[in-house]
Amino acid sequence: MRKTFIVLAVLMQILVLVYMAGEREYILRNGKIIYLRTAPIDPRDLFRGDYVRLNYEISSIPAGNLPRGDAAKMTKGEKVYVNLKESSNGLYELDRISESKPREGIYLVGRSPYDYWYQRFGHPLMLNYGIEAYFVQQGRGREIEQRLGSRNQIQIPLEMQIAVGRNGKSVIKGHRWSPVGIGLRVLRSAPATPQLQPGPVSAKVALTLANASDAPLALVVLPDDCSFTLETAQSAQKEWVLVNNPCESFQPVDSDVLVLQPREEKIFEFDFSDERWFVQAQNTPPAEIGTLDWSERFRLIYRPPAELACRHLDDSDLIWQGYLPSRAFHGRGRID
């Protein structure tokens, strides 16, 4: 009897593995293909060969998107459903998160890697989707890490090709590189002790956009920096919005189009002491971002006008359509 039980247990384990392998292969062949933007954490595992650990944009869910109140608890391994929407060029981003299985649309099944209180200590909800490790050929892990760049260099976002099944399960199929790279550096930091060292209380930064492709590429640079917006980072405790928005009436014209040749860069400067970048949260007065608590961080986002609004332009076929976020930073001049 004992021997029979052991044999059955082994057979059951084999059947489970066969089922998992078959399901994975089915999703690879028949799943919906999407792209998710990501950045690597650790490029090498000595025991399993070369691989890249992945941290997706949708791995960190801001509190404003959560289905429960800030004090609700999520247990380790608990399942949630993350609905996605297409941004451009097959790249998908967060739409909403729910605790019940969606009836339509593209969604992934996410699980909390540990017991978690929503918004505890100001942190967003972290989720795993089972696509956090990408194995590559021997020696390619370091190559991918180098192309992505370091904190102080131009970074080229990695976009993972994901096959998504109807049940929300997903499998990595491949990867591609964003045609646009981005870099951020501080030109002026606010003084650590403004009482003793008077001066601007908010930082001045330089944002660099680079053509990382092998062909000419165009950006749309609207007046008053209206191709850029300042958005709250996922780790912030409040949802901040710009107080002054001079951009609603702008329509692109040919002089707004900037054509970059391969490897060419363009630097844009932002002074957050300017009223153009003052922010406000619910029930708070307008403020410079440099006066806010250290937990309040932001990202500069490049987002050109919609494709339809650019079709009349001479170089419309060269315009890159998409959005590109900078690294998170604090208004006094510290970059994460």
Steps between C-alpha positions, in 0.01 A plus 500: 500500500779742593680429172178561302445831678853616417458403133169686480651807662789502251261452208285788625801729513599399147147567374502845661832584334376371162183708534696813591738451206208439264314806623810713458552375143133561416519859625820559301332377182150647542520779757446871432839667438563821693807695613571612857770751589744386763846546651736226623606460862762226497653374172651170609418187698810278531296188572248528216696666221460852368169669563356844561274568796216723388309772679210620287324834511189307607694320777441805719135606537431854634254528789248690288445189285443256786155341540493526880566774751854597604477295821392174332730201520612272218636161597801334339402325176159666481379540143394825331424585138684783323320635195723649229446756225706557188712813492671479159705261286362200686623636835247454784461684830286476813129570459347378827530226762218283635442205730255328265582345163433748217244400240684669214822671404866409548597423859772325700470304822723655766587373845646674801845359588439558872240606757433863429306795635391733224694827501687408817789745553404665170604205281295376202372145464759267344382212280660201326363352176728199452695680225770657715793291369621511139763244403743593224800345329817456704673837540205708371378608845783751544452621143135582570593673825759718322262606226239600756754743648567606857335757723713785361484402132243497225281198571329306223179337627462126446156395374410138559291305250234319702250235391180528706247220535125545540534409867745785567807278519800628307827374351805695379554453127781745426603864530567818308664832578323835514607723210529793744743517792465732799734651759455732798757702692488780755626843396419673829407353836310691765710593806491249783446782751305776322501714817880521488542474123218697337423418140250311284322232704440277199745327269585560136549187289601404147303232318666341197314317225708299253432320175608146590391354166683463168271733306394865525233559762289807581378646830227759536615781731207731571547854639507549880630143544152372417636169370604429859303457816588454866337194653499354849727198550346176629667535840351843575249527784278753319379543145638833376382685190634807322330824602578687177433331169561724198493207259136424428471717188827407330488321165828381342647682201799406285737723701424289810645186340857412594666237280781308669751298304616162640681550836417872500384652831295800609519654849205672667533703822233530769511751788252389764510840670296623202125529567444289188593196712317579825285211621199449721342202676148474634435764769852643475616840369723523190864421579843459346601137489822585685301596810326164529584208727773260385237229437346709221682413179427570136582397145526712188303335220555564130170449321447645149162598356282214377578352160181642351603855601837456322390357167508838323869557586767458232703249705201318648638164384813551715323604822543256788168437669522385858569619851831493683544559876817622667647359818315603816639806676432734791446869441814597689718313254545137605452236228399147600 
